[in-house]
Amino acid sequence: MTVPMPKSWRPREVREKVIALVKKGLTASDDTPVGNEIAYVADLAADSIDLVELVLELETAFEIEIPDNEALKFKTVGETIAWIIKKLKEAGRLVQ
């Protein structure tokens, strides 16, 4: 039995997917503008449960593990995107 390889991602796709998940879980509307500078707590009023749920969604979507100590560092959407891109690059799953 062959194990399927995890998907490879382009940086643009990572950004789009993270923003989509943030909009789905942390905003009241798909029309809410979400960019790199948006802070989870200050701008989206996310609480710790919201952030745990987002991390679980990100782990599932990108087929990665996000250690708790790393997840606690995510203050903005941009920081999250940068960390995921770095992790995918290290795993050889980032294509340009």
N, C-alpha and C positions, 0 to 999 in steps of 0.2 A: 504494500500500500504506500503510495506516495503522499507525502505531506505537502500541501500547497505552500508556495513561497508567499510571504507577506507582500503586500502591494508596495510598489515604489511610488514616490510622490515628487512632484515638482514644487518648488517653494511657493509659487502662486496658488497651487491647489491646497497646500497646507494652510496658507493664510485664509483662503475662502472657506475651508472646512471649519477652522477654529472659529471664525466669525459667525458662521451658520450655527454652530453649536452654542455659542454665547447668546446669539439672538434667540434660539429655541429655548434655552434654559433660564436666561437671566433678564430678558427684556419683555416688556408687555406687548410689543408689536414688532413685526418684521421690518417696519419702516424706521425703527429706531436706528440712528446712525451709530455704527460700531467701527472703530479704527484702532490702530496700534496704541494710541495714547489713552484709551478708555481704561479707567481704573475700576476693578471689580467692586470694591467696597464704596469708594467715594462717588463714582458716577452711576453705578448700577444698583447700589444698595444691596449687594450680595451679602449673605451671611455665611457662616461656616458650612452649613448643610448645603447651600447652593454651590459652594466651591467644591465640596467633596463630590457632589453629583456631576459637576462639570468635569472634574478630573477623571472620574469613572467613564464618562462619555468619551473623553479624549483618548483614554487608554484603549477603549474598544475600537474607536474609529481608526486610530493609527497603529493598532496592534503593538503597543509599547507598554512598558511599566514606568509609571511616574512615582518615584519614591516620595514618601510623605515629606521628608526634609526638603526636597526640590519643589514639590507642589506648594509648600508654604511660602516660597520665594516669589511665586507668581502674583504680582500686584496689578499688572496691566495686560491687556490682550497682546501687545507687542512682545512683552517678556515671555509670554506663553508660546507665541509663535516662534520666537528665536530659539527657545529651549527645545521645542519639538523638532525644528529644522536641524539643530545641532545633533540631537539624538538619532534622527533618521540618517544623517550624513555619516555618523560614526558606525551605524549598522549597514552602510552601503545601500540604503534604500532611498536616497535622494538623487534625483536626476535633474540636470540643468536643462 
